[in-house]
Every structure is written in C-alpha cells, then in structure tokens.
Amino acid sequence: KGYVLKKYYPAEVMRSMGDIDILFRQEQFAKMNECMISLGYKGSPLYNNQYHYKKPSGITVEMHNSLQNDGGDYFSNPWERFTKKSGTSHCYEMSNEDFYIYMILHSYRHFEKTGIGVRAAMDVYVYNKTFWNKLDFCRINSVLESCGAISFEINLKRLADCWFDGLEDSKGIQALSDFILSNGTFGSYSNLVATELKKGNNAPCAMVKLRYLFKKIFPPFSRLCAAYPILERHSTLLPFIWIARFIKLMLFKRRQVFAQLRIILKVKKTDIEKLNTLRKNEKGSMD
C-alpha cells in the first residue's frame, strides 16, 4: 500500500514504510527466489501467505503468494482484479475502488489482532481527499458490509476527519481514538496477546496465559514444518527441533523473548474485556 499511497501525501517522506510488499504467482517461486538471493537477500520459509527476505542493511521484503488474509473470498483470486500498468511489463494495479477496499480490510485485520496506529487513519484521510468524487461507494460499501468491516470504515473515516479537518463529531469514536493513539505505528504486541487470551472464554486468566505460553513454546507441527522443512520428511526429529529452536531463540532473540514474556504476564482480564468491548462496538451499529 505504501508504495502507492505515498504519492498522494503532500510530501512522499510523510508516508513511512516498514517493509516492501510484493505479490507474485506461486508457480514463479523458483525464479523469484533466485532473483532475491542474487540481490543479496536471505529468505525464510513460507509463513501464512508470505516469504520474508532480509538484507544485512535491514531492508525487509515480503513476497506474498496471495491476498487471502485481507478480504477472504473477495481477493481469493486477486489477479482477476488487476490490470497491467501502462508502460510496464510486470507491474499490475487495482482499480481505485478495489485499492480502497483492500486498504480498509487490511487495516481491519490488523485492528482485530494487534490493533492499528495513526498511519491507518492518515491513509484513509489522504485517499478520500484524493478520490472523494471518483469512487463508487455503492460497490465499496457493499463489499465492506459483506466482510463485516463497514462500521469500522465509517468510524475510521470520521475519526480522520476529526483529527485532520477539525470536524466536531466525536460521538462514539473517543474510545477508538484513545485506542489508536496508544498503539504507535503498527499496533502492539499486548493487543495481540489480549486477543489470543480472549479465546479462553471464561477460564481463569492464569490458566489461559499458561495455555498461551505452552503454544508459544510448542507451536503447531505445521508451523514448525514451514520453518524446518526437514520435519515433513522426518517427523521423528520433532523433539530435536524443539531443542534447536529453544537454543536459537536464547542465542539470537533472548531480549525479544523475555520482552514478550513480560507483556504476556502483564496483561490483565480487564485489558481483555476492554479490547473485546471496543471491537464489538466497531462491528455493531453506529447508533
């Protein structure tokens, strides 16, 4: 999104980007991987719908083989929604409506997990100011309604107008404003933890945390196979993979591990309930 959106900001440097996201066809993986390695990137196995490539300089490129995490069926076959960009041979673009739909659904997915930051509201504000009289909102609203994100889009747009245009209409969005302002740029790990702990329903908070920690220490077999492909052929190596993973984390990601542990222990039941209430309000009506 950032690569497209930055040109609509008053100055491109105002639109920061945490990484570069590129969509590719899975059948072209070998060619793509060879190209990335030749450019000095080091890749990682498929996780969800993306391959991560990093350089020593810190540049991260995420190569996506689908857009299914954002919009479900609507973007299940994204290539049928793209047109080749004029003057290019490998660059495809969405219609303005589909881009807006994708932008909202992408933010909504993050809102449901880690939360979103101020930048999400900035993007919505800038895009609406640029295309407000060119977008087919009948189609946009129909898709967002079917995906359960229509109230989220309306509130986010209202919030952006309050922040950047001084609109005096804060009814029902103060909680959303406070939540976003506490999340930094991308959301927070504590929101993700609270979201996961919420799945424990009415179980004691300590028990839910214990279960969550167990899943973090012993992730699902399918996820381990993605990180350690040898497991697919030799499942008996699982205990050794657990040990190797633990040693790797302690050697190279110890600070991150203990930071996450502190956050997990710090999250309270009231935090989970507060987050749950906010998200229910965003899914509900505007009244």
Summary of the structure (lengths in Angstrom):
residues: 287
radius of gyration: 20.9
end to end distance: 31.5
largest distance: 62.8
contacts: 745
relative contact order: 0.09
helix: 62%
strand: 7%
